[in-house]
Amino acid sequence: MHHSSAFSRLFAVLAGGAAIAAIGTLPACNIIAAATYIVHGPEKVPKLYTLDKTKKTVVFIDDRVPVVNSRVNRVKMGTTAERMLLNEGKMERMISSQDMLAVAEREKGSKLLGIVELGEKIEAEVVICVQMMSFSLTPDGEIFSPGAQMKVKVMDVTSKKRLWPGDEQEWYPMSISVPPKQGQPPSTLSQVEAEYSSLAERVGKTIANMFIEHEARVQDGRIDQ
């Protein structure tokens, strides 16, 4: 049995009914933001937006048109981000991302509620909304190259206005790619699940680092933010 074929079948089984979007061709850097970081990475990567530490803030992983393979990994993204925002971002008032996820799931059978309406139901003041576009271990079913694409915005629940990004764009796009790994691809369901979990954690860290000044890590000549 060829390893690539085995990986393709494992990937298809674990993905189940989730709509896995193709990542497409991404540059060989771990996290894509500004092109200047790829060539001349600063010692400190500036945050993209400064959150109000005193406002009740929640991270919402919006995957209601699902591309993420499991609820477990949606939860991991949110909890990883909120833990970093609390510990490293020094946020004072975070609402559990699982509370927001539970409300979204409860309302799933009816008309999809907007971000502000969901935030109101859990008494949040600010929502960091992350809409997942793709989440995959392979772009084509053969090459083992985990990656994800998402778009992010910050909403003020009270004023019902977008805080970030500015008027020029509604969402801020963010992509994560891991260069193709050498050696054998995952050959068991448990190994595939572990790789998905690792990717979910990376997504969560990326979300948090958008709002935290942090050190850039250089790996194999690339800047990992």
C-alpha positions as CSV (number, residue, x, y, z in Angstrom):
1,M,0.0,0.0,0.0
2,H,1.4,3.4,-0.9
3,H,1.7,5.8,2.0
4,S,0.1,8.7,0.0
5,S,-2.9,6.6,-0.8
6,A,-3.3,5.5,2.8
7,F,-3.0,9.1,3.9
8,S,-5.7,10.2,1.4
9,R,-8.1,7.6,2.8
10,L,-7.4,8.5,6.4
11,F,-7.9,12.2,5.6
12,A,-11.2,11.5,3.9
13,V,-12.5,9.4,6.8
14,L,-11.6,11.9,9.5
15,A,-12.9,14.9,7.6
16,G,-16.3,13.3,7.4
17,G,-19.0,15.7,6.3
18,A,-16.9,18.8,6.9
19,A,-16.4,21.0,3.8
20,I,-12.6,21.1,3.5
21,A,-11.6,24.0,1.3
22,A,-8.4,23.9,-0.7
23,I,-5.6,26.1,0.7
24,G,-4.0,26.8,-2.7
25,T,-0.5,27.9,-3.2
26,L,0.9,29.8,-0.2
27,P,4.4,31.1,0.4
28,A,6.8,28.9,2.4
29,C,6.4,30.8,5.6
30,N,4.6,29.7,8.7
31,I,2.3,32.6,9.1
32,I,1.6,35.2,6.5
33,A,0.9,38.8,7.5
34,A,3.0,41.6,6.1
35,A,5.6,40.7,3.4
36,T,8.3,42.7,5.2
37,Y,8.3,40.2,8.0
38,I,9.3,37.4,5.7
39,V,12.5,39.1,4.5
40,H,13.4,41.3,7.5
41,G,11.7,40.0,10.6
42,P,11.8,42.4,13.5
43,E,12.8,41.2,17.0
44,K,9.3,42.2,18.1
45,V,6.2,41.7,15.9
46,P,3.8,44.6,16.6
47,K,0.2,43.8,17.4
48,L,-2.3,44.6,14.7
49,Y,-4.9,46.2,17.0
50,T,-5.0,47.2,20.6
51,L,-7.9,45.7,22.5
52,D,-9.5,47.5,25.5
53,K,-8.3,45.3,28.4
54,T,-11.2,46.3,30.6
55,K,-14.0,45.3,28.3
56,K,-15.7,41.9,28.4
57,T,-14.2,40.2,25.3
58,V,-14.9,36.9,23.6
59,V,-13.2,35.0,20.8
60,F,-15.8,33.5,18.4
61,I,-14.6,30.8,16.0
62,D,-17.3,31.2,13.4
63,D,-17.4,27.9,11.5
64,R,-21.2,27.7,11.0
65,V,-20.6,26.7,7.4
66,P,-18.1,24.1,8.6
67,V,-14.6,23.6,7.2
68,V,-13.0,22.6,10.6
69,N,-13.0,18.8,10.9
70,S,-14.4,18.7,14.5
71,R,-15.9,20.6,17.3
72,V,-13.0,19.7,19.5
73,N,-10.6,21.6,17.3
74,R,-12.9,24.6,17.1
75,V,-12.9,24.7,20.9
76,K,-9.1,24.3,21.0
77,M,-8.7,27.3,18.7
78,G,-10.8,29.5,20.9
79,T,-9.5,28.4,24.3
80,T,-5.9,28.7,23.1
81,A,-6.5,32.2,21.9
82,E,-8.3,33.4,25.0
83,R,-5.7,31.8,27.4
84,M,-2.9,33.7,25.6
85,L,-4.9,37.0,25.6
86,L,-5.4,36.6,29.4
87,N,-1.9,35.6,30.2
88,E,0.3,37.4,27.7
89,G,-2.2,40.1,26.5
90,K,-3.1,41.0,30.1
91,M,-6.8,41.1,29.3
92,E,-8.9,41.6,32.4
93,R,-12.3,40.3,31.3
94,M,-12.5,37.4,28.9
95,I,-15.7,35.5,28.3
96,S,-15.3,31.8,27.5
97,S,-15.2,31.2,23.8
98,Q,-17.2,28.0,24.5
99,D,-20.1,30.1,25.7
100,M,-20.3,31.9,22.4
101,L,-19.9,28.6,20.5
102,A,-22.7,27.0,22.5
103,V,-25.1,29.9,21.7
104,A,-24.2,29.7,18.0
105,E,-24.9,26.0,18.0
106,R,-28.1,26.4,19.8
107,E,-29.4,28.9,17.2
108,K,-28.2,26.8,14.3
109,G,-31.7,25.5,13.4
110,S,-33.1,29.0,13.0
111,K,-31.9,32.0,11.1
112,L,-28.2,32.6,11.7
113,L,-27.7,35.3,14.2
114,G,-25.2,38.1,13.5
115,I,-22.0,38.5,15.5
116,V,-23.4,41.3,17.6
117,E,-26.6,39.4,18.4
118,L,-24.6,36.4,19.5
119,G,-22.4,38.6,21.7
120,E,-25.4,40.2,23.3
121,K,-26.7,36.8,24.4
122,I,-23.6,36.2,26.5
123,E,-23.3,39.9,27.6
124,A,-20.0,40.4,25.8
125,E,-18.9,44.0,25.0
126,V,-16.3,43.0,22.3
127,V,-16.3,40.1,19.9
128,I,-13.1,38.9,18.1
129,C,-14.8,37.1,15.2
130,V,-12.7,34.5,13.3
131,Q,-14.4,33.2,10.2
132,M,-12.7,30.0,9.1
133,M,-12.2,29.6,5.4
134,S,-10.1,26.4,5.3
135,F,-8.5,23.9,7.7
136,S,-6.7,21.0,6.2
137,L,-3.7,18.7,6.4
138,T,-3.3,18.5,2.7
139,P,-4.1,20.7,-0.3
140,D,-4.6,17.8,-2.7
141,G,-5.1,14.6,-0.7
142,E,-1.5,13.5,-1.3
143,I,1.0,16.2,-0.1
144,F,1.2,16.4,3.7
145,S,1.3,20.2,4.3
146,P,-1.1,21.4,7.1
147,G,-2.6,24.9,6.7
148,A,-5.6,27.1,7.4
149,Q,-7.1,30.3,6.1
150,M,-9.3,32.6,8.1
151,K,-10.5,36.2,8.2
152,V,-10.8,38.3,11.4
153,K,-12.6,41.4,12.6
154,V,-13.3,43.0,16.0
155,M,-16.9,44.1,16.8
156,D,-18.2,46.4,19.5
157,V,-21.4,44.9,20.7
158,T,-22.8,48.0,22.4
159,S,-22.4,50.3,19.4
160,K,-22.9,47.5,16.9
161,K,-19.9,48.9,15.0
162,R,-16.7,47.3,13.7
163,L,-13.6,48.4,15.7
164,W,-11.0,46.8,13.4
165,P,-10.0,46.7,10.6
166,G,-10.8,50.2,9.4
167,D,-13.3,51.3,6.9
168,E,-11.2,50.2,3.9
169,Q,-11.9,46.6,4.5
170,E,-14.5,44.5,6.5
171,W,-12.2,41.6,7.4
172,Y,-8.5,41.1,7.9
173,P,-7.3,38.0,6.1
174,M,-4.8,35.6,7.7
175,S,-3.2,32.4,6.5
176,I,-1.1,29.7,8.1
177,S,0.9,27.2,6.3
178,V,3.4,24.5,7.4
179,P,6.0,23.6,4.7
180,P,5.6,20.0,3.4
181,K,7.1,17.7,6.0
182,Q,9.8,15.2,5.2
183,G,9.3,11.5,5.9
184,Q,6.2,9.4,6.1
185,P,2.8,11.1,6.4
186,P,0.4,10.2,9.2
187,S,-0.6,6.5,8.8
188,T,-3.2,6.1,11.6
189,L,-6.3,7.9,12.6
190,S,-4.7,8.9,15.9
191,Q,-1.7,10.4,14.1
192,V,-4.0,12.4,11.8
193,E,-6.1,13.6,14.7
194,A,-2.9,14.7,16.5
195,E,-1.8,16.7,13.5
196,Y,-5.3,18.4,13.3
197,S,-5.0,19.2,17.0
198,S,-1.6,20.8,16.5
199,L,-2.9,22.9,13.6
200,A,-5.8,24.0,15.7
201,E,-3.5,25.1,18.4
202,R,-1.4,27.0,15.9
203,V,-4.5,28.8,14.7
204,G,-5.4,29.8,18.2
205,K,-1.9,31.2,18.8
206,T,-2.1,33.1,15.6
207,I,-5.4,34.7,16.6
208,A,-4.0,35.9,19.9
209,N,-0.8,37.2,18.4
210,M,-2.7,39.5,16.2
211,F,-3.5,41.5,19.4
212,I,-0.2,40.9,21.4
213,E,3.2,42.3,20.7
214,H,5.4,39.3,20.6
215,E,8.8,38.0,19.6
216,A,9.4,36.7,16.1
217,R,10.9,33.2,16.0
218,V,13.2,32.4,13.1
219,Q,12.9,28.8,11.9
220,D,14.8,27.5,8.9
221,G,15.3,31.0,7.6
222,R,11.6,31.9,7.9
223,I,9.9,34.2,10.3
224,D,7.3,32.5,12.5
225,Q,5.2,35.1,14.1
